[in-house]
Amino acid sequence: MGTEPELREHLVQLHDELEGTDSVDLESRELLSSLLDDIHSLLGDEGDATSRQSLVDRLGDATRRFETTHPTLATTVGRVMDTLANLGI
């Protein structure tokens, strides 16, 4: 089962992977940056059900977007999604 420290570890990993690659276009970087900000906000106040579902949907979209072009990022985003699900988010 996922824990908040595990989630934070995945978020750091995602941030590091994003910073370590030059092949991610600006739009994708902005998308991932926005998702990271939203996850941190959600962890701070839990948000409402609509904002949580919107975040999950956007994470799923990001995973699909990166599956062929950036599989490592897709895998890490998938881990974040799994951990959020295990936390009940």
Backbone torsions as a table, in degrees:
resi	resn	phi	psi	omega
1	MET	NA	139.2	-178.9
2	GLY	-74.4	148.4	178.0
3	THR	-124.4	164.0	179.3
4	GLU	-61.6	-42.1	175.4
5	PRO	-60.4	-36.8	176.8
6	GLU	-63.6	-42.2	178.4
7	LEU	-61.8	-45.6	179.9
8	ARG	-61.5	-37.3	177.0
9	GLU	-62.6	-44.3	178.1
10	HIS	-64.0	-37.2	179.2
11	LEU	-66.3	-41.0	176.6
12	VAL	-63.1	-43.0	178.9
13	GLN	-61.2	-44.5	179.2
14	LEU	-62.1	-44.7	178.6
15	HIS	-60.7	-45.7	-180.0
16	ASP	-63.0	-41.8	179.0
17	GLU	-64.3	-40.6	179.6
18	LEU	-64.6	-42.8	-179.8
19	GLU	-70.0	-27.5	-175.9
20	GLY	-86.8	-1.0	-179.7
21	THR	-117.6	138.1	177.2
22	ASP	-97.8	-8.3	-172.3
23	SER	-90.3	4.0	177.5
24	VAL	-91.0	124.9	-178.1
25	ASP	-68.9	164.2	-175.9
26	LEU	-58.5	-42.5	-179.8
27	GLU	-60.8	-42.5	179.1
28	SER	-67.1	-40.2	177.0
29	ARG	-60.5	-44.5	179.9
30	GLU	-64.4	-39.1	177.4
31	LEU	-60.5	-49.9	-179.1
32	LEU	-66.0	-38.6	177.6
33	SER	-62.3	-42.8	177.8
34	SER	-62.9	-42.5	178.6
35	LEU	-63.0	-43.0	178.3
36	LEU	-61.0	-44.0	178.0
37	ASP	-61.0	-43.2	-179.5
38	ASP	-65.1	-38.6	178.7
39	ILE	-64.7	-44.8	179.0
40	HIS	-62.1	-40.4	177.3
41	SER	-63.5	-43.0	-179.4
42	LEU	-62.4	-39.5	178.6
43	LEU	-66.4	-28.6	-179.7
44	GLY	-73.4	-39.1	-175.4
45	ASP	-133.7	7.0	177.9
46	GLU	70.1	-20.6	177.4
47	GLY	58.4	178.1	178.1
48	ASP	-96.4	173.6	-176.0
49	ALA	-61.7	-35.9	-179.8
50	THR	-66.7	-44.3	-179.6
51	SER	-68.2	-35.2	177.0
52	ARG	-65.3	-44.0	-179.4
53	GLN	-66.8	-39.5	177.8
54	SER	-60.5	-43.2	178.8
55	LEU	-62.3	-45.7	179.1
56	VAL	-61.0	-43.0	178.3
57	ASP	-62.0	-44.0	-179.4
58	ARG	-67.2	-37.2	175.9
59	LEU	-63.4	-41.3	177.2
60	GLY	-62.0	-41.3	177.3
61	ASP	-62.6	-42.4	180.0
62	ALA	-64.6	-40.5	178.8
63	THR	-60.7	-47.4	179.1
64	ARG	-63.4	-38.0	-178.7
65	ARG	-62.8	-38.2	-174.9
66	PHE	-94.1	-5.0	-174.9
67	GLU	-53.8	-43.0	-177.1
68	THR	-93.4	-33.1	-175.2
69	THR	-89.5	-33.1	-177.4
70	HIS	-142.0	72.8	-174.5
71	PRO	-60.0	-31.7	178.9
72	THR	-66.2	-43.6	176.5
73	LEU	-63.0	-41.5	179.6
74	ALA	-60.3	-42.6	179.8
75	THR	-63.4	-43.2	-179.1
76	THR	-68.1	-40.6	176.1
77	VAL	-61.7	-40.1	176.6
78	GLY	-60.7	-40.1	177.6
79	ARG	-64.2	-40.3	177.2
80	VAL	-60.9	-45.7	178.9
81	MET	-60.0	-45.0	179.6
82	ASP	-61.6	-43.3	-179.5
83	THR	-66.2	-41.1	176.3
84	LEU	-60.4	-42.5	178.8
85	ALA	-61.5	-42.8	179.1
86	ASN	-65.4	-26.0	177.0
87	LEU	-84.9	-2.5	179.1
88	GLY	85.1	19.9	-179.4
89	ILE	-104.6	NA	NA
